[in-house]
Amino acid sequence: MLVDPARSYDLIGDVHGCAHTLAHLLDAMGYRKQRGVWRHSERQVIFLGDIIDRGPRIREALHLVWDMVDAGQAHCIIGNHEFNALGWYMPAPLESGKAFVREHSPRFAMLLQETFDQFEAYPDEWKAFRDWFYELPLYLENDRFRVVHACWDSAVIDRLRPRLENGCLDPAFVREAGIDGGFACKALDRLLRGTDMPLPDGLTMTSEEGFVRTFFRTKFWEANPSTYGDVVFQPGGLPEQAARVPLSQRQKSSLFLYGPDEPLLFVGHYWRRGTPGPIRDNLACLDYSAVKYDKLVAYRLDQETRLDPAKFVWVDVQR
């Protein structure tokens, strides 16, 4: 879906139900609430997805974002958590061997439970928001910049263009994503969850939520990595014995690369820490773990073609 290259935008990372923090960030950037909607006289917001789950005010965050989008004050793309919500309710194809596209497993139940709890008394609203998720594009773009939740893969997006109107999911595609290894599943994994690699030597890792993982998230911009530690892109890194393992030539050649000469790219998803800034002068991740009491981050984009570290703004999340 195209966005106006002549406009100025404020791109905001994963909100995850931190509605009060989002209001503080908008206020700090000069937005004012008028007629029930946060507005700016000259700028629009682009939300990078993952408005739901985990946080204390998910319903309020969804209303705030929906109101801005409906009033023409913002765009919002879909994140993996919104897709999880769609998949939770979508019956999977018979050949998948699953009951639902997102299996009702302890992992997905845990990720969605806070959203379910906060909408328990508002089932009609929750259904209306799930319908709205189908109106959120997977990506936004123009000649100067691109926006996707986790990873921009032009080959995947080129295959999606004739399938999905305006880059938005439809129920048939969500259902198709229930077939593990199929195109829909792989495409949504790439755009909404990024790239990954198996841990070496049968090692496993346990996430903060207590789930055992055999894969780790990888960078998609590292041109000449030597070890596993050179490509890891997740909180906490890798165990030292894994980080030191050399990458084989086959592993290096299979890594996906978003090149340094491609348009500006903005992603969320990755739970960064520290002082917000560019990863590279054409790549920014704006997810700085707001729901983990870190920062809710925006980038104030005007007409620049290379990222300016001074244009990252944020509010610290208070306990």
N, C-alpha and C positions, 0 to 999 in steps of 0.2 A: 504494500500500500504506500502510495506516494504522500509525502508531506512537503509543504511549501518551503523551498530552499531560501526564500527571501525573508522569512520570519526569524525572530529570535525565540529560542526555546530554553526552558529550564527542565533538564532531564533528571528524574528522581529515582533512586534505587529502591530496593525491596522494602515495602512498608510493613508487611506482616502484622497488621492490626494495631500499629502504633499511631492511632489517629491523632492524639494530642500532640505528639512529637511532629507529625506531618503539619498540623496547623501552625506550630511554632516555626517550622522551616519556611512555610509559605509566607508567614508574617515577616520573617527576617529578610525575605527576598522582595518585599514590597507588594505582595498580594494582600487584598482586603476583602473581607466577607461582605458582599452586597447582594441584597435580595436572596439571601440564603446560600450563595455560591461564592467561593473564593475566586477573585478576578484580578487581573493586571491590565493596565491600560494599553500595554505594548507587547506583552509576552504571552506565551502559552506554555503549559506543562506537558511533558511526555513522561508517563509513568512506565517503568520497565517491568511491570508484572509482579506477581507474588504480593498482592494486596492482602490476601487471606492467610489464615493459620497462625498458630503460635502466640500471637500478641493479645493484649488485654481488651482491645476495642475494635474487633474485626468488623462488626456490623457498622459502626460509626465510620470506619475507614472506607468501607465499600460505598456508603452513602456519599461521603465527601468526594470520592473519586468519580462516582457515577454522575453526581450533580455537575461537576466540572466538565466532564466529557459531554453530557447532554446539553450544556449551555454553550458549547463551543470554546471552552476555556482550556481544554486539555485533550490529549490523546492518551490511550492506554493500550499496551500490548498484553498478551496473555503470558503468564508464567507457568512453570511446571506445577505449582500448587493449584492454580485454577484448573489446569488440565486434570490433575488428580481428582478434583471434585467432580468433573464431568465423567471421568472414567469410573468413579466409584458407583455411579448410578447406571452406567451403560452396560447392558448385557453383552458379553463377549461372543464372537462367532463360535459356532459349535465346534469347528475344527481346531480352535485354540485349546480346548480342554479346560478352559476356565469359566467360571460363572460370570465374572465381570471383567471389564477392561482393566480396571485397577482392583486387584484382588482384595477381598476384605480380610487382609492379613494384619497381624499386630503392628507392622511398620506403618502401613497406610492408615490404619485406624488411629494410631498415635498422632500422625501428622495432621489429620483432619479433625480430631476430636474437639479441639478448642473452638473451631468454627461451628461444628455441630451443636456444641453446648450453647454458644452465644445466639444461635438462631432457633433454639428449641421452641421458644414461644412465638417465633415468627416464620412458620413454615412456608407461607405464601411468598414472603419476601425472599427467602432463601431460594425458592424455585425461580423467582423472577431474576435474581442475580445469576443463577446458573444459566438461564436463557441468555442473559446479557453476555456471559463469557463467550458465547458463540459469535458475538459481534466484535470481539477483540482480536485484532490481527496478530499473527505470529511475528511479524516484522514490519518495520517502517523504513523507508529509504527515500533518498533523492541523490542527485549527482555528487553531493558534498558529504553526506553522512548517512549512517545506517544504525538501526536500533533493533536488537533482538535480545531475548532474555539471557541466553547463555553462550551461543556460538553462531557466528555467521558463516554458513557454508553455501557458496553461490551455486554449486552443482545441485545441492538438495533444493534450494529455493527455486532454481530454474525448473525443476521437475514439479514443484508444488504450484507454480503460477497457473498452469491450465487446469489444475484440480480444484483449487480453493479460490473462491471469489474474494477479491480484496485481501487475500492472505488469511482469511478467517476460517476456522474449523467448521465443519458441519457434522451432524450426527453420524452419517455414514463413514466419514473418515475417522472419527473417534472410535467407532466400533471396529473398523479395520485395524486400528492401532493395537487391538487386543491380540493380534497374531504375532507372537514373538518372532523376530527375524524378518518380518515383512517390511515393505517400504515405509508404510505409515508409522510403524513402531520405531524404525531406525531414524526416520526423518525427525520425528518429535523428540527422540532422545538427543539427537545432535543439536537441534535448535534450542531446546528447553533445558537440557541437562549438560550439554557440552561434550567434551571428549574424555576418554578414560583409557586405562591400561591395566592389565592384570599385575598384581604384586608378584615379585620374583620368588622363586623357590618355595612356593606353597605358603608363603606368609599370609597372615590375615591382620586386619586392624579392626578395632571396636570403636564405633562412633560415640559421640557424646550421649546419644539416645540409647546406647547399649546394643546396637545392631552390628553384627560381625560382617566385615566387608572383605572381599578378595580382590577388588579393583580400587584404583585411586584416580582422582581427577587430574587431568594433565593440561599444561599450557598449550595453546594453539597459535603461538607466535614465536616460539623458540626455534631459530633456524639451524643452529649448530650445537645441539646438546650432546653431552658425553655420557652422563649417568642418569639413573632414575631420579636423583635429586635435582637435576637440571630441569626436569619437565613437570614435577609435581606442582599442583595449584589447588591447594585445599588447606583449611585451618590445621595447624599442627604439623604439617609436612609429613615425612615418612620416618619410620624407625631408622636409626643410623645404619644398621646393616643392610637395609634395603636401599637407602639413598646412595650408598657407595657403589652399588652394582653397575657395571658398565652396560650401556645400551648396545645391542647388536646393530649391525648395519641394516638388517631387515626391519628392526623396530624403528630406527631413525627414519628410514624411507617411508614407513607407514604413518608417521605422525602428520596430522593435519596442520597446515600453516596458513594463517591470515597474514598476507604480506605487508611490509612496511609502506608500500606505495599505494595501498588501497584506501578508499575513503575512510573518514573518521568512523569508528565503531564504538558504540556504547552498549555495555551489557550489565546485568546485575548478577544475582545467583550465588556468588562465590564466597560470601562471609569473610571479606577482608578485614584487616585490623590496621591500626596505626594512623598516620596522617594521610588523608586522601590526596591522591595525585595520579598522573597518568602512568599506565604501565609502559606505554610507548607513546610517541607523539601522535599516533593515530588510533590509540586504543585506551579506553577507560572502563574500569569496572566500578560501578557506583553502589554496590552492596557492601556496606561496612557494619553489618551485624547489629542493626538498630534494635531488633527484638532481644538481643543478648546484652542490652545496656551499653552499646558502643555509640555509633553515630548514624544518623540519617543524612544522606549525602545527595547533593545536586551538583550538576555542572551547568553553568550559565553560558549557553552557546549562542554566539552571534554569527558573524560571517567568517570566522577564522577557519583555516583548512588544516592547521596543526593545533593540538591541544595546548592550552595555557594553564600551567599549574595554579596560577592566581585566581582562576575562575571556578575552582571547586569551592563550594560552600557547604556548611553542615551545622547541625545542632547536636550536641551531646545528649544522649538519652539518660535521664535521671531515674534512679531506682525509687 
